[in-house]
Amino acid sequence: MKYLFYTLLASIFIFTSCSKEKSKKWVILDLNVISTKTGLPVESTVWVEYYYQAQTGTSATPQEHTETISLGTTVDGKLYTEVDVSETPEKLYIKVYPNDSEIYPDYPLLKPIWSQELNRTEINTITAEITPNYYRYKPYLHNTSCYNETDTLWLYANHEDNFENITPQIFTGCTDGYVDETMFRNTYMKGGETYFKLRTKKNGVVNSTTIMKTLEHEIINDFTLEY
């Protein structure tokens, strides 16, 4: 009798410990996000998305709706989570995009989004490979013929040869060194092509020149701009 009692307790424990994994309400995710090019971790925002039909308002027929569950962001490119999905749509999708909102402040649809269908009844062990569409650069500025500390450089950057609405960075004096911070460019539409306009004033004389650089993904592009 005692043996039967302990056997029953063990069966209850095993059933309850496994029920969450087997329940179709739960999705368990073990995610690793890496760069397609370098294999290094990519810090990303992750969510689950699904679609369902429902009648809303005065509509006589069901309309398709999209439901989004935010899972947060990866840490060192990794995220392990268990999410409760109360509804029972036929398909669930995980979606991932890199955390570069400072580069895409006004164009969220330009983010490269990675997507995959999820399985409800087992752990989803997934490696998402992403190629972020951003380019980084840190130019070395060299004043080749400095007159004095009043020399001025207005440095413009854009993904096309048009600087009408671009605010320049301003440097004064006999500049010979790197800019203080790494710059970012959203050059989604034209690959790595970035145009630099150097407008200078030395001893009262104003000059202007434009230089095009082809940048590489996911590295800090290092080059010299002379003026």
Number of C-alpha atoms within 10 A of each C-alpha: 6 7 7 9 10 11 12 11 11 11 12 11 12 10 12 10 11 10 13 17 17 16 13 17 15 20 23 21 21 14 19 21 27 22 18 14 12 13 11 13 18 25 21 23 19 24 16 21 18 19 16 15 12 11 12 12 5 6 9 8 10 11 11 11 12 9 11 13 14 13 19 12 18 21 14 14 20 17 18 15 12 14 14 13 16 9 11 13 11 8 13 19 16 21 20 25 24 25 17 18 12 10 18 17 9 9 10 12 8 12 20 16 15 16 16 13 14 20 16 20 16 16 18 16 13 14 13 19 19 21 19 20 21 23 24 18 21 17 19 16 20 16 19 12 11 17 14 12 11 15 20 22 26 16 19 20 23 19 20 14 15 13 15 8 8 11 11 16 12 12 16 15 15 19 20 14 12 16 15 9 9 13 15 17 20 22 18 16 11 11 16 21 19 21 19 21 20 20 18 21 17 17 11 11 8 11 12 12 10 13 12 16 13 12 21 15 17 16 12 16 17 13 14 13 15 14 18
